[in-house]
């Protein structure tokens, strides 16, 4: 009888911003592939809620990682604080003997700061700049302290999680700037990491069924399809597990360096790697957009 070795067994991952949504989905699926996953964020069972004021905690995500087959380790971290991030990376270095294979920058927390109604010249400047610090500077700080471990190993993967993989405007000035900047972070890191054998890329989900979005539609993951009565596009949404499986597939790909520097999407990756969503389907937001939304909203654009 042969035993199956999970594809990421022995690998160590840091999912920064893994409390909920896409970050939680990525952390859990890396765990399902056998990885040890450090889950970080500001919402903690011991330290209380972040300004997002959501109930999900890093401890819950870590428990889900372990239940999926990996090893989940929760570390409450404010990624806007260099001291916090330095301490986190130091802990990983000690506990994992200097090993880090996968860095996922999924820090966001910008929903309460996004103004979808007004143009730049009518928005509150302090709020907009705070969004950029929360959604971009946090990624920079985290990479600054975590990358030396990947470079020292001469291998690994950095994933910048974004929204959209094209140059198309995303509906709000500061939101658009943040999500576009994250793609550029992947491009820049890819160039600097390539001589060291480390890949860096950006990944976007489609219409993501986060915990907050499920609440907005008044459904749960068990009966999510009922939300399509409010918005037909919701029928083409995807769970955080879909994004997580995309990232896990990339992390397990021995040829991932060929994709370094690119901005990728779940709807382009499922066909290559064959993963499915949690319910066995393979949502394709790009195809749905082209068929139903392009005429009104314009094309998504070419991938960056």
PyMOL commands that set and color helices and strands:
alter all, ss='L'
color gray80, all
select helices_A, chain A and resi 21-32+58-68+82-95+111-113+120-122+125-153+173-196+211-217+224-229+232-236+240-252+256-259+266-273+285-297
alter helices_A, ss='H'
color red, helices_A
select strands_A, chain A and resi 12-16+36-41+71-76+102-105+157-162+199-204+263-265
alter strands_A, ss='S'
color yellow, strands_A
deselect
rebuild
show_as cartoon
